[in-house]
Amino acid sequence: MVDDPLAPVLQFCLSALLVLAFQKPPPSRSCSSSSSTPSIISTAYSRQIGSTPLIKLSNLSSFLPPSCAIFLKLESHNPGGTGKDRIALGMLNSVLASLEPHQHLDSIFEGTSGSTGISLATLCAPLNVECTVCVPDDQSPTKFAQIESVGGKVHVVPTSSISSPSHYVNVARRLAEERQAKLDKQGGGGVSVFMDQFNNLANFRTHFTTTGPEILQQMSDRKAPISAFVMSAGTGGTVAGVGNYLCQQQSPPPRIVLADPPGSVFHGTVTTGVAYTQEQKEATIRKHRYDTICEGIGLDRVTGNFKRHNCCDSVKVTDQQVVDMAHFVLRTEGLQIGSSTACNLVAALHEAKRGGGGNVVTVMCDQGKNHIQRLWNREFIEGKGLVWPGAQVEWEKWLETL
Ligand SMILES: Cc1ncc(COP(=O)(O)O)c(C=O)c1O
């Protein structure tokens, strides 16, 4: 046998290759690990966000003059059941994209009426990022249970004014700062973020680049130019983002109309330029923050996202109209809606009848099942001094009052 001088070299190379082949792969950027966060979220959940259906409410529209129709963008079809999925993903992706190579996202904090908390907590679950949400105590408890069930932490905070340090948004901001101070002491590049959906413009941008284009495309496919887009405001991200997009892209531009519940200053801001509402008069206010059964909408301050609105008009909606509309939609279309959707529809019908008609688009913000403890609870509604609509309501007469 002739000795091959290259044999030891070949043997070494072969063993090195075998070692490499059976070595554990390096941790993937998309796997959850405390020291590695992906630069963009891509999960089964995140990939289902957006591209929601838009439907015509034919039965409800039949109560209007023939030239009018109401269309509903079903944001309730997002995987978390609300349009908040869109902005939670938008805000998280913008945080992840801003991290330095030596940093990782440790935790996020948010002040929310609940829906944004559900979306954030669900998106954080595969990231190994702790999600804490601070919620006011006047919201439906089902939302809090949902957040906890996916691993989020919930701080229920007594309802108070934004000027108070114990307001849910201020508590969330403070907790994020305290966590960051701890992380800084530890070293290791951990980052804690206050998401700030009210002022974070990733919210506006998300609706400008996704919800707005979807609505325009869906209405163009139906060859139905949009006469008006009607929407309530919580952070103001939807009405401002969609409103600006539609007015930039459609000619002639649609009317952008705000739907505002009692106690909110947004209506005054749109109609008079003054962020004030009658319900703020001393001795008339029932709660510190605002005076409505509506959840997730209406505010006692103007937010960074709402400042970008291009509304030309606003409809002030009463709580009784919200209750009545919820029952009317159930009877005519078989849809169980929530309070903000009912508020949107009251203003949409008002706009269809008085604002010039045509195709009025509004939003189904979430699902009625989130509201069974409040809007769909007779005891709760009557306890608020409101009337539970009976089977005898003459809806045509009721519609004339809008
Ligand atoms: C159920 C529901 N509807 C409507 C809105 C308002 O949407 P936006 O925050 O984009 O103004 C919110 C906001 O939190 C909400 O939770």
Ligand as a Chemical Component Dictionary entry (heavy atoms), coordinates in Angstrom:
data_LIG
# 
_chem_comp.id                   LIG 
_chem_comp.type                 NON-POLYMER 
_chem_comp.pdbx_formal_charge   0 
_chem_comp.three_letter_code    LIG 
# 
loop_
_chem_comp_atom.comp_id 
_chem_comp_atom.atom_id 
_chem_comp_atom.alt_atom_id 
_chem_comp_atom.type_symbol 
_chem_comp_atom.charge 
_chem_comp_atom.model_Cartn_x 
_chem_comp_atom.model_Cartn_y 
_chem_comp_atom.model_Cartn_z 
_chem_comp_atom.pdbx_ordinal 
LIG C1 C1 C 0 -62.984 49.315 20.246 1  
LIG C2 C2 C 0 -62.317 50.558 19.716 2  
LIG N1 N1 N 0 -62.935 51.250 18.778 3  
LIG C3 C3 C 0 -62.376 52.383 18.268 4  
LIG C4 C4 C 0 -61.185 52.859 18.709 5  
LIG C5 C5 C 0 -60.628 54.126 18.131 6  
LIG O1 O1 O 0 -59.600 53.955 17.195 7  
LIG P1 P1 P 0 -58.390 54.971 17.135 8  
LIG O2 O2 O 0 -57.553 54.705 18.348 9  
LIG O3 O3 O 0 -57.667 54.642 15.881 10 
LIG O4 O4 O 0 -58.908 56.340 17.152 11 
LIG C6 C6 C 0 -60.558 52.173 19.723 12 
LIG C7 C7 C 0 -59.321 52.718 20.271 13 
LIG O5 O5 O 0 -58.781 52.282 21.254 14 
LIG C8 C8 C 0 -61.117 50.996 20.233 15 
LIG O6 O6 O 0 -60.522 50.289 21.214 16 
# 
loop_
_chem_comp_bond.comp_id 
_chem_comp_bond.atom_id_1 
_chem_comp_bond.atom_id_2 
_chem_comp_bond.value_order 
_chem_comp_bond.pdbx_ordinal 
LIG C1 C2 SING 1  
LIG C2 N1 SING 2  
LIG C2 C8 DOUB 3  
LIG N1 C3 DOUB 4  
LIG C3 C4 SING 5  
LIG C4 C5 SING 6  
LIG C4 C6 DOUB 7  
LIG C5 O1 SING 8  
LIG O1 P1 SING 9  
LIG P1 O2 DOUB 10 
LIG P1 O3 SING 11 
LIG P1 O4 SING 12 
LIG C6 C7 SING 13 
LIG C6 C8 SING 14 
LIG C7 O5 DOUB 15 
LIG C8 O6 SING 16 
# 
